[in-house]
């Protein structure tokens, strides 16, 4: 079953998802994901050096309540496209020009709400990173446009947008984009993949006519969709290229006419907050706190993957 983890609290200061950038012989995006499992925090530390270099992952655990950690750990090559560890032979085949470490000495230190990391590998590479905790639990910084209050005004504004440039999501709360998995306050996605998904697959295989092959990307995606459809927390987030579909999917869930009116008004005010926001001061269209348009995402494939993986 889906594990129950403690809520985020000050007694577990290292719990959460920490994001920063590496500086040194290794450069790229650094991420530490730690779940509060009771007496200890467990999770993984990642280094994403870009689409043309192998990514790295290190399993870590730390006593609950601790603010620092110093370990020597094994380093695993990581496929950031499909979020799984790859074997050394696979690594050599995909990246024949790279030397990859076996072990690394890692130090983590929490100072003034920032997680500082230092590492040195057994092949002489190393670096440091200053990471900040994800802001996903905070309220969205985007503000609704008070000038849009009717469906006609909504359609007029939407019709002025360049087609197929933005992606949309309907939400009836002023919240940042969070998947159902992240709303459980878990962060460690690799544990979810290696344990939760595998257990769910074993249970459902005995109850479904179709046996989903998780090593096939399309069937793996279909299996995740099946889980989400039946209410199982997953790191999937629904999107659409149509603002009208997004609006319909939100208002269609209303239970009565009063609720429809309330959500309709809210949609007109917030204009699909998190996926599309009309800023009342700049009038810019923003669907994501980091990336401003679908074209921008298309031109940054690696970051596109990372933006789907991380909370924002």
DRENTI-236559 format. One record per residue: x, y, z of N, C-alpha, C in turn. Coordinates in steps of 0.02 Angstrom, whole numbers, plus 50000, padded with zeros to 5 digits. Layout:
N
XYZXYZXYZ;...
This chain:
312
500424994050000500005000050000500435006250000;500145011849981500515018149979500705020050050;501355020850062501605022050129501365028750156;501265029050222501065035150254501665038350287;501825044350269502405047850296502175053550340;502595055350387502435060950430502385067450391;501975072150414501945078650381502585082550392;502705087450348503305091550354503255095650419;503805095850457503805099550519504515101550536;504585106050585505235108650604505665103450638;505375097850662505765092650694506185088750644;506035089450580506415086150527506665091450478;507165095550498507365101350458507635099550389;507885093450380508165091650314507635088450269;507045087150295506515084050256506295088650200;506195085850141505945089850085506345088850022;506215093049974506575092949911506995099249906;507655098349900508135103849898508415104249827;508455110349799508665111149730509195116649725;509725115449688510245120449678510655118749617;511235122049611511665121049553512375119549576;512695114949542513365112649560513895117149530;514435118049567515015121849544515635117749560;516065116649510516665112649519516815108849456;517165103149463517275098949403516625095949379;516145095249424515455093349406515015099549407;514635100449354514175106149350513495103649326;512975106949350512295104949331511825106249388;511255102849386510735103749436510825098649491;510815100849554510855096249611510185096049646;509995090049667509355089049700509445083949757;509175085549814509135080849871508405080049889;508165073849890507475072349908507475067749969;507195070250025507195066450088506495066050116;506265059950131505615058850162505705057450236;505245060150276505235058850348504925052050361;505325047150379505085040350389505055038450463;505085043350506505045041850578505695043450613;506085038250630506715039350665507255042050619;507155041450555507655043950508507325046750445;507715050650408507515052950342507865048650291;507505046650240507795042450187507635045450119;508105044750074507995047350007508605046749963;508675051449916509215051249867509475058249851;510105058549832510405064649808510585063749735;510445068749693510545068249621510995073849596;511345072249541511705077349503511525076349430;511175081249401510985081049330511445085749292;511895082949252512395086849217512195088549145;511575087149126511355088849059511215082649017;510875083548960510675077848919511245074148886;511835077248882512405074148848512895070948896;512735070648960513175067649011512755063249057;513055058049085512675053749131512505057349196;511915056249220511715058849285511925053949340;511945056449402512175052449458511655052549514;511625047049551511175046749609511525042949665;511405045349727511695042349787511135041349838;511025035249863510535034249917510815037049982;510395040550020510625043350083510095042450137;510315042150199509865042150257510205046150312;509805049450353510065053650405509585053450464;509855053950524509445053750584508955059650584;508345058250603507835063450606508025068750657;507985074950636508175080450679508875083050667;509275079350630509965081350616509965087150566;510495091150569510575096750522511205095950479;511545090250486512145089050446512225081650434;512635080050384512765073050366513435072650331;513825067550348514465066250314514505058750302;514525056750238514515049650221514985048150163;515175041850158515495039350097515005034350067;514785035750007514235031849977514405029649906;514065024449885514135022149816513745026649769;514045028049712513725032249661513465027949605;512835029049586512515025049533512375029549472;512495026949412512285030649352511525030549346;511255036149324510525037149327510285039649260;509755036549233509435038649171508895043649189;509025050049176508555055349195507945055549150;507965052149093507385052149049506825047849077;507005042049107506505037349131506555036049206;506985039949240507035039749313507195032849341;507725029949316507945023649345508705022949340;508975018949385509695017549386509865012849328;510425014149295510645009849241511275006149262;511405000649228511984996449244512624999449216;513184997149240513824999449214513914997849140;513724991849117513764990449045513334995249004;512734996749028512305001648993512625008548993;512935010349048513285016749052513835017149000;514245011848996514805011848949514565012148876;513985009048863513715009148795513445015948776;513115019248823512805025748808513305031548811;513775031048857514255036548866514975033748866;515215031348810515875028248808516445033148822;516325039648815516855044548824516915046948896;516485044348942516485046749011516775041649059;517165044049106517345040049164516835041449218;516615036249253516085037149303516335034549370;516225038249424516475036149489516095030249518;516415027049566516095021649604515855023949672;516275028249704516105030649771516205038249775;515895041249825515975048349837515915049849911;516315054549934516245057150002515805063349998;515255063350036514755068650031514645071750100;514625078350101514475082050162513885086650149;513395086350194512815090750191512775094750256;512635101250250512585105450309512025110550298;511545110750345511005115550341511205121950377;511205127550341511395133950369510925139350344;510565142550390510115148150373509635146350316;509295140750324508785138450277509065136650208;509715135650204510035133250142510425126950157;510395122150111510745115950119511385116150077;511955116450110512595116650075512865109550067;513085107950006513345101249992514045101749963;514465097049983515135096249955515245088849941;515605087349886515735080349871516405079649835;516695073749843517325071949810517275064649791;517415062949728517345055949706518015052449703;517985045949693518595041849690518965042549624;518715046649576519085047849514519315055149511;519275058649568519545065349572519075071049554;518455069449536517965074749522517615076849586;517345082849586517015085249646516695092049634;516395094549687516065101049681515695102849744;515325108249739514915110549794514275113649767;513775114149809513135116849788512765119849848;512435125349836511995128349886511285127349863;510885123749903510215121949882509685125149928;509125126749898508565129449934507985124449932;507585124349984507025119649986506485121849937;506135117049909505585118549864505065123049896;504775127549857504265132149882503565129649867;503505123249852502865120549828502305121049879;502475121149943501945121449994501675128550003;502015133449975501795140349983501245142049934;500895147349949500365149649905500655152449841;500295151749787500535154249723500645161849726;501165164049691501325171149688500925174849634;500585171049591500205174149537499545176849563;499345182549535498735185949556498215185649500;497585184849519497055184749468496945191649438;496675191649379496505197849345495785199649364;495685205049402495015206849424494555209349368;494845210549308494445213149253494085207649214;494245201349229493915195749194493415192649242;492765193949230492255191649276491685187849241;491695187549176491165184049140491475179149090;491055174549068491295169649018491485173148953;491105178248934491265181848872491945185248877;492085188248934492735191548944493295186448944;493165180648974493645175248974493805172948903;493275171748863493375169548794493735174848752;493575181048763493905186348726494655186548740;494825185848803495535185948821495895179848795;495585174048803495895167848781495985167848705;495495170648669495535170648596496105174848569;496365179348609496915183548587497595180248595;497605174148623498245170648635498455166948572;499095166948560499365163248503499235155748513;498915152348465498735145348472499345140848482;499265135648522499765130348532500415132948562;500385138648595500995141248627501015139448701;500425138748732500395137548803500045131048820;500195128448878499845122648905499415125048963;498855121748975498375124149024498175118749074;498005121149133497745116749185497235120549226;496645117749236496135120949276496215119249350;496235124349392496275123349464495785128149498;495465125749551494995130049588495285132449654;495955131849661496295134449720496905138349697;497075143549735497665147549718498275144049748;498505138949715499055134849739499555133649684;500175132249703500675130449653500515123549625;500825121949570500695115549538501015109949579;500605105349603500855099649641500465093449619;500825088049608500495081849590500185078749653;499755073749643499455070349700499985066749742;500525064449710501075061449747501395066449794;501545072449768501875077449809501405080449861;500745080049849500285082549899500235077849959;500505071749954500555067350013501155069350056;501525074450035502125077050069502725072450061;502685067750015503275063749998503675067349945;504325065849941504755069149893505175064149853;505345058449885505825053849856505505049749800;505575052149739505245049049682505545042249665;506185041349675506495034949657506235029249701;506125030549765505835025449808505115023949787;504755029049766504075027949741504095023249680;504565024349635504615020249575504825013049591;505315012349636505605005749649505185001549698;504775004849739504405001149789503645001649779;503375007749779502655008549776502365006049710;502675008249655502425006249589502484998649580;503044995749602503134988549595502614984649635;502464987049696501964983649736501264984349706;501104990349682500464991349650500394987049588;500944986249551500934982149491500804974849508;501104972349562500984965449582500254964349602;499974969149638499284968449660498794968749602;498894973549557498414974549502498494969349447;499084966449440499184961349388498714955549399;498554954049461498104948449476497374950349466;497234956749453496544958949448496364961949380;496844962749335496704965649270496844960449215;496484961249160496594956549104497244957849068;497454964249068498074966049033498644966449083;499204963349066499804963649107500244969249080;500304974549118500694980349097501444978849104;501814979949050502544979049051502864985749071;503094986149131503354992549157504004994749123;504344990049090504954992049055504814994948986;504184994948966503974998148904503705005048921;504005010448896503795017248916503055018548906;502765016248850502055017448838501615013648887;501775007348900501375003448946501485005749018;502075007949033502205010649099501785016949111;501755021249060501345027249065500605025549071;500385020349034499685018249038499525015649108;500005012149138499895009549205499835015149256;500255020149249500215025949294499545029649285;499325030249223498685033449209498115029549242;498155022949239497645018849271497635020049346;498225020449377498265021749449497955028549466;498145033549428497895040349443497145040749432;496895037349382496175037549368495775034849426;496055030149463495705027049520495925030049587;496245035849585496385039449647497035037849681;497465033949650498115032349680498585038149669;498935040549721499385046349712499965044749665;500035048849614500575048049565500905054849552;501515054849524501825061249506501625063649437;501005062149416500745064549353500325070849364;500355075449316499945081549320499605082449252;498945083349254498555083849192498655090749159;498745090649093498815096749054498375096248992;498255101848961497905101948897498155107948857;498125107448791498305113048749497715117848740;497125115948766496525120148758496325123148825;496265129848829496025132948891495295131348905;494915129948853494205128348862494125121348891;494555116648871494545110048902494725110548976;495235114548991495435115449061494865118349102;494515123249074493945126249109493385121249119;493245117249067492715112349072492865107049124;493495104549125493675099349172493615101749244;493715108149255493635110749323492905111749340;492515115049297491815116449313491395110149310;491595105149271491205098949265491185095049330;491655096449376491675092849439491215095849492;490915101449476490475104749525489865100349537;489615100349598489065096049618488375099249609;488355105849604487715109149596487805115749561;487245119049545487275125149506487645130649543;487555131149610487905136249649488655135149645;488855128749649489565127249645489845128949576;489435127649524489655129349457489775136849451;489305140849478489385148049475489995150349513;490125147249570490695149149611491345147549575;491385141449548491995139549514492075143449449;491515144649415491535148449353491825155449366;491575158549420491825165249437492565164849456;492735159649491493435159049512493895157949452;493655153949405494055152849345494145159249306;493605163149303493655169549268494135174249303;494155173749369494595178249407495315175949404;495415169549410496105167149413496375164949345;495915163649299496095161449231496595155649234;496365150149263496765143949264497435145149298;497395146949360498005148549398498505142849395;499145144749386499675139849383499815137449313;499305137149272499415135349202499395141549158;498965146149175498925152349137498675157749184;499045163049192498835168449235498905175049198;498385179049199498435185749171498645190349228;499255192549227499495197149278499205204049268;498895206849320498545213149312499015219049302;499655218049318500115223749309500515223249244;500745217149227501165216549167500785213749107;500205210549121499795207449069500155201749034;500705199349063501055193649032500695187249048;500755182549002500465175949013500995171449043;500835168349099501315163849132500965157449151;501235151849131500925145549151501365141749198;501955144049212502415140349254502905145349285;503075144649349503525149449380504215149749349;504425144549313505095144549284505075145649209;504665141849174504655142049101504035145849077;504135150349031503605154949013503185152648954;503405147748916503005145648859503185138648838;502725135548802502845128748777503435128748729;503515133948689504085134348644504735134248684;504735137848740505325138048781505485131048808;504965127448827505065120648850505345116148795;505075117048735505305112848679506045114048664;506275120048675506975121548659507445119448715;507155117048772507565115148829507325108348853;507485103148814507215096448827507385093948896;508015094748916508225092148981507855095649037;507805102349032507455106049084506715104449083;506445102749023505745100749019505625094749063;506065089749059506005083949101506045085849175;506535090049191506635091849260506045095749287;505735100049246505165103849270504575099349285;504525093749249503995088949264504135085049327;504775084049341504965080049399504885083949464;505055090349463505115094049525504495098049541;504395099249605503895104049627504165111049615;503715115949608503935122749597503545127549641;
